[in-house]
């Protein structure tokens, strides 16, 4: 097989859909009940994960094959290969994920708990009898582009880079090493238990460590509708620390880690076993 394989994108889509199905009830609680239906998260996250897993695996495979052609090189992927492939996947995730996260945050802002807890505002739609600022995802996109331009869709992109690039390094690398360590040597295909455990642990690690920059990213993306508070990533960090202390950056870390385990486990299970089915063989796969 060549280094570029479309199967990874298809399997990533299936894995992303599986993670949405598992995580949607948890996500609904986490974001105060917005997106009552699953259509938007199912479509966006599935496509998003398709790109991330496809890019990661094809990049890692390309690097491994390149090293295999070098004298004395090991045929297995090295840590540097995994690190670079994870960073590339992280950059791609930012390009696709920033607009998606922005829309989710902007729609979330219209709920009573978010406005009271994060903005200190009385919910305008409820108190004044006015309709919500955004009527849905499509209207949200149109309004942002009209009022802020295309660049407005990438509000918070700096914080997103600082979250996702190291976040995916702490996602794929622990998974690969844990999966290889747990999988029995006699196993000729993905081990259900190994994939579930390694995927879950990797998700908990990644989401837990990403929490501080996720807080910053969310605040930057929420800025500009009701209030204009922050000039950038550093200003947001500074203001948040001065007003709420260091603990603000770890708000929700337990929820993120606990939520990350089943969603990531479902993601990797969906990816590994759908890839095996698509290829029609029982070869061991490694993301």
C-alpha positions in Angstrom: 0.0 0.0 0.0 1.1 3.5 -0.7 1.7 6.1 2.1 -1.6 7.9 1.3 -4.7 6.0 2.2 -8.3 7.3 2.1 -9.4 4.5 4.4 -8.0 6.4 7.4 -10.4 9.4 6.6 -13.4 7.1 6.3 -12.5 5.3 9.5 -11.9 8.6 11.3 -15.4 9.7 10.2 -17.0 6.6 11.7 -15.0 7.0 14.9 -16.0 10.6 15.2 -19.7 9.7 14.8 -19.3 7.0 17.5 -17.7 9.6 19.9 -20.6 12.0 19.3 -23.2 9.3 20.0 -21.4 8.4 23.3 -20.5 11.9 24.3 -23.6 13.9 23.3 -25.5 13.4 26.6 -22.4 14.4 28.5 -21.8 17.4 26.2 -25.4 18.5 26.6 -24.9 18.7 30.4 -21.5 20.4 30.0 -22.9 23.1 27.7 -26.2 23.7 29.5 -28.5 22.0 27.0 -27.8 23.8 23.7 -28.0 21.7 20.5 -30.9 19.6 21.7 -30.5 17.6 18.4 -27.5 15.7 17.3 -27.4 16.8 13.7 -24.9 19.7 13.9 -22.4 18.0 16.3 -22.7 14.7 14.4 -21.9 16.3 11.1 -19.2 18.7 12.2 -17.3 16.5 14.7 -17.4 13.4 12.4 -15.9 15.4 9.5 -13.5 17.1 11.9 -12.2 13.7 13.2 -12.1 12.3 9.7 -9.6 15.0 8.7 -7.6 14.8 11.9 -7.2 11.0 11.9 -6.7 10.9 8.2 -3.9 13.5 8.3 -2.3 12.0 11.4 -2.1 8.5 10.1 -1.0 9.4 6.6 1.7 11.7 7.9 2.9 9.2 10.4 3.0 6.5 7.7 4.9 8.7 5.3 7.5 9.5 7.9 7.9 5.9 8.9 8.3 4.8 5.3 10.9 7.5 4.7 12.9 6.3 7.7 12.6 2.7 6.6 14.5 3.6 3.4 17.4 5.0 5.5 20.3 2.5 6.4 19.9 1.0 9.8 16.4 2.5 10.4 13.8 0.7 12.4 10.6 -0.2 10.5 8.4 0.9 13.4 7.4 4.5 13.9 9.7 6.5 16.2 8.6 9.0 18.8 9.7 11.8 16.6 7.5 10.5 13.8 4.5 10.4 16.2 5.3 13.8 17.6 5.5 15.5 14.2 2.4 13.7 12.9 0.5 14.8 16.0 1.6 18.4 15.5 0.5 18.4 11.9 -2.9 16.9 12.9 -3.2 19.6 15.6 -2.7 22.4 13.1 -5.3 20.8 10.7 -7.7 20.5 13.6 -7.3 24.2 14.4 -8.1 25.1 10.8 -11.3 23.1 10.8 -12.2 23.2 14.5 -12.0 27.0 15.3 -15.1 28.0 13.3 -17.0 25.0 14.7 -16.1 25.8 18.3 -16.9 29.5 17.8 -20.4 28.6 16.6 -20.9 26.3 19.6 -19.7 28.9 22.0 -21.8 31.7 20.5 -25.0 29.6 20.6 -24.1 28.5 24.1 -23.9 32.2 25.2 -27.6 32.6 24.7 -28.5 30.2 27.6 -29.3 31.5 31.0 -26.6 29.6 33.0 -23.8 30.8 30.6 -24.8 34.4 30.8 -25.2 34.5 34.5 -22.1 32.4 35.3 -19.6 33.8 32.8 -20.8 37.2 31.6 -22.7 38.5 34.7 -25.6 39.5 32.5 -29.3 39.0 32.7 -30.4 36.9 29.8 -31.6 39.5 27.3 -33.9 37.2 25.3 -35.7 36.1 28.5 -35.9 39.4 30.3 -36.8 41.6 27.4 -38.9 39.2 25.4 -36.6 39.5 22.4 -35.6 36.6 20.2 -32.1 35.0 20.7 -29.2 36.9 19.1 -28.7 33.9 16.8 -31.5 31.7 15.4 -29.3 28.7 14.8 -25.9 27.6 13.4 -26.5 28.9 9.9 -27.7 32.3 11.1 -24.7 32.4 13.5 -22.3 31.9 10.7 -24.0 34.5 8.5 -24.1 37.1 11.3 -20.4 36.6 12.3 -19.3 36.9 8.6 -21.5 40.0 8.1 -20.4 41.8 11.3 -16.8 40.6 11.7 -15.7 39.3 8.3 -14.3 35.9 7.5 -11.5 36.6 10.0 -14.2 36.6 12.7 -14.8 32.9 12.1 -11.2 32.4 13.5 -11.6 34.4 16.7 -9.5 32.6 19.3 -7.3 30.8 16.8 -4.1 31.5 18.8 -5.5 29.9 21.9 -6.8 27.1 19.8 -3.3 26.4 18.5 -1.9 26.4 22.0 -4.6 24.0 23.0 -4.7 21.5 20.1 -1.1 21.2 19.0 0.2 19.9 22.4 -3.2 18.4 23.0 -3.0 16.0 20.1 0.6 15.1 21.0 -0.8 14.0 24.4 -3.7 12.2 22.6 -2.0 10.1 19.9 1.3 9.4 21.5 -0.1 7.9 24.8 -2.6 5.9 22.8 0.0 4.4 20.5 2.4 3.4 23.3 -0.4 2.2 25.7 -2.1 0.2 23.0 1.2 -1.5 22.0 2.0 -2.2 25.6 -1.4 -3.7 26.5 -2.1 -5.6 23.3 -1.1 -9.3 23.7 1.8 -10.3 21.4 -0.3 -13.2 20.0 -3.1 -10.9 19.0 -3.4 -10.7 15.2 -5.7 -7.6 15.2 -6.8 -4.7 17.4 -7.5 -5.9 20.9 -10.9 -4.6 22.1 -9.8 -4.2 25.6 -6.5 -2.5 24.7 -8.1 -0.1 22.3 -10.8 0.8 24.8 -8.4 1.4 27.7 -5.7 3.1 25.7 -8.1 5.3 23.9 -9.9 6.3 27.1 -6.8 7.0 29.0 -5.4 9.1 26.1 -8.6 11.1 25.9 -8.6 11.8 29.7 -5.0 12.9 29.5 -5.4 15.1 26.5 -8.6 16.8 27.6 -7.5 17.2 31.1 -4.2 18.9 30.2 -5.9 21.0 27.5 -8.4 22.6 30.0 -6.4 25.8 30.8 -6.1 26.8 27.1 -9.7 25.6 26.5 -10.9 28.1 29.1 -8.9 30.9 27.4 -10.1 29.9 24.0 -13.8 29.8 25.1 -13.5 33.3 26.7 -11.9 34.8 23.6 -14.6 33.3 21.4 -17.4 34.5 23.6 -16.0 38.0 23.6 -17.3 40.6 21.2 -21.1 39.9 21.4 -22.2 41.2 24.8 -18.9 42.6 26.0 -15.4 43.4 24.5 -13.0 42.6 27.3 -9.9 41.0 25.8 -7.2 42.2 23.4 -5.7 38.7 22.8 -4.5 35.5 24.4 -2.1 37.1 26.9 -4.5 39.8 27.9 -7.2 37.2 28.5 -4.8 35.1 30.6 -3.8 38.2 32.6 -7.3 39.5 33.2 -8.6 36.0 34.1 -5.8 35.4 36.6 -6.0 38.8 38.2 -9.8 38.6 38.7 -10.3 34.9 39.5 -6.9 33.5 40.4 -5.0 30.4 39.1 -8.0 28.1 39.7 -10.0 29.6 36.9 -7.8 27.9 34.3 -8.6 24.5 35.8 -12.4 25.0 36.0 -14.1 22.0 34.5 -10.9 19.8 34.4 -12.6 16.9 36.2 -15.6 17.0 33.8 -13.3 17.3 30.8 -11.2 14.3 31.9 -14.2 12.1 32.8 -16.0 13.0 29.6 -12.8 12.5 27.6 -12.5 8.9 28.6 -15.7 7.4 27.0 -15.7 9.7 24.0 -12.1 8.9 23.2 -12.6 5.2 23.8 -15.5 5.2 21.4 -13.5 7.3 18.9 -10.6 4.8 18.8 -12.8 1.7 18.8 -14.8 3.1 15.9 -11.7 4.0 14.1 -9.7 0.8 14.6 -12.5 -1.7 13.9 -14.0 0.2 11.0 -10.6 0.5 9.4 -10.1 -3.3 9.9 -13.5 -3.9 8.2 -12.8 -1.5 5.4 -9.5 -3.1 4.6 -11.1 -6.6 4.9 -8.1 -8.0 6.8 -7.0 -8.6 10.3 -3.8 -6.7 10.3 -2.9 -4.8 13.4 -3.6 -1.1 12.9 -2.0 1.8 14.6 -3.3 5.4 14.5 
